[in-house]
């Protein structure tokens, strides 16, 4: 029995051991599980949610590492398929606190998670899960595009669509607005920052607008509610949005109102921003509750 399903991008993050250093000069890195699906699935599992990841990794050591590490966190990896050809993608970042974290993706011409197909998972079990996450990046290529839209369309519970606008990952970025609009039609809640909302040109009935250190704004049935930020000393802002999404979902599953769920998400995101890693920085439930006091 699973309570949440997270579809989308997963791979390895290679974070520099030398901070405030250009990528061209970094000598050593530490490997972590990364990507929206890897981070959010970890965040949910650490918050006590029975979570399955729906994605693909390569048939090599990095893919084995991703699968094994997620399993140690309590993530159900039955639907984490192994691609027979494409390799698990690495992502490099630079860390320039408090607000500059350039990312270099290695996902061309494609990556295993963009080859996700309906045969990789039990569609009925995914459709019956109380909570489903999908992202804009999952729409950038086929067959992941069609697989993601079909999962959103047939899901019976609460669906969360993260706009996740990363133009460098699209062969034709002009395709994004129409596809995002289609995904939003099937979603109960859309999440994105100001740049993502502008790029997508969507106007969903329920929107969680992330504003970084300024917190978030909940737009629900035409009413706007501002949620303040949670101040921290930022080490690495990458992954904060994924922690936000995980805590938001856990709170909704616990029956909390959306505005309170967003408040908890803001705190979870801030906790991750105060740490270097993404997946390994995701807070556990007792950490989140302690910070909320």
Secondary structure, DSSP 8 states (H G I E B T S, - for coil): --SEEEES--EEEEEESSSS--GGG---EEEEEESHHHHHHHHHHHTT--EEEEEEEESSHHHHHHHHHHHHTT-B-TTEEEESSS---EEEE--BTTTB--EEE---S--GGGG--GGGS-HHHHHHSSEEEEESGGGSSTTHHHHHHHHHHH--SEEEEE----GGG-SSGGGHHHHHHHHHHH-SEEEEEHHHHHHHT---SEEEEE-GGG-EEEEETTEEEEE-------S--TTHHHHHHHHHHHHHHTT--HHHHHHHHHHHHHHHHTSS-SGGG---HHHHHHHH-
